[in-house]
Amino acid sequence: ALDLPFNKCSKGMIQKIGLIGALLSERDLLILDEPMSGLDPFSRAQVKKQLKALKTRQRTLLMCTHSLSDVEEFADRLAVLHEGRLRFIGTPEEWLISTSTESLEDAFLASVGVSI
């Protein structure tokens, strides 16, 4: 893969290259946009392991994601943006309490005014 031109790499490979670069930077703050997008299950597990290690080293991770399971797993605090408006900011637990829901998916739906 190291010999391939960048434009010949798969989406997952491009994602891995970007994540490797970010993780190797050893910055105190990492800003990741949909970091698990395009990753196979093995790669997701490896990335999760590295992100958890960052947390133990007191690094800050700002992650934009649509994956509420990733939010549940990593977020100490979260912000919900919908249609250009901030709908909630706080801890996952506070979000559940404020929306009177039991899951982050239901909290999201309540926060954006959708009922199913």
N, C-alpha and C positions, 0 to 999 in steps of 0.2 A: 504494500500500500504506500510505502514511503516514496516509491519511484513513480507513482501515478501523478499525472497533472491533477490539480485540485478539481477542475471541472469534470474529471472522469470518475471522481469518488462518489459513492452513494450518499444519500442524505444522512444515514446513520454514521458513516465514516467521517463526513464533514462535521457532524455534531461532536463526535469523539475527539477530533483534532482540536476543535474550539474549546472543549471542556478540559482537555489535557493542558492546553496553553493557559487557561484561566487558573487551574489548580496548581500548576507549576510556578505561577507568578508569586505565590506566597504573600499576596496582598492581605491586608487586614479586612478589606471589604471586597466581596465579589458580587457583581450584579449579573444575574443569569436570567435569560429570557427563554422560557420553556426548555429547561435543560434536559428533560427526559424525552423530548420529542424525537422520534425516529430511532430510538435505541431498542435493541433486542433485550429480552429479559436478563440475560447474563450481564450485559453492559449496564442496564438500569441498576442491578444489584451492586455492581462495582462503583458506580457513581454515587449511589446512596451511601455506601460505606465511606467513601471519601468525604462526602458532605457532612456526615455524622462526625467524622474525625475533625473537620474544621470547627464544628461546634465545641468539641472538647478542648480545642486550642484557643477558645475565646475569639474566633473570627466571626465577622458579621456577613451574613448571606442575605442579599435582597433578591428574591426570586419572583418572577412573573410567571404564573402558571394557570392553566385551566384545570389542572389535576387536583381535585380536592383531597384525594388520598395522599398526595405529596404535601399538601398544606397541613393535613392532619399529622403527618409524620415529622415534619420539620419546623413548622411555624411556632415561634413563641408569641409573635404578634402578626396580625394580618390587616390588610386594607382591601376593601371590596370596591372596585370601580365598575360602574355600569352606565352606559350611555353618557360618558364624560362627567359623571357625578360620583363623588365619594359617598358610598352607601353605608359603610361601617369601617371603623378602625378600633382595634383592641385585640384581646387574646381570643383564641378559638373558643374557650369556655365562655367568655363574655358574649361572644357572638351567638352561641347556642341559647344562652339565657335571654339575651335581648330579643331573640326571634321566637322564643318558646318552642324550640325544635330540639330534636335528638340527634340529627346528623348534619354535617356540614353542607350536604347537598340540599337538604330542606331549608337550612339557614340561608343559603344562597337564593333559593327560589323565593323565600319570604322577603329577603332584602331587596329583591328586584321587582317585587309585586306580582309574581307569577304563582298561580295555584294550579295544581294538577289533581 
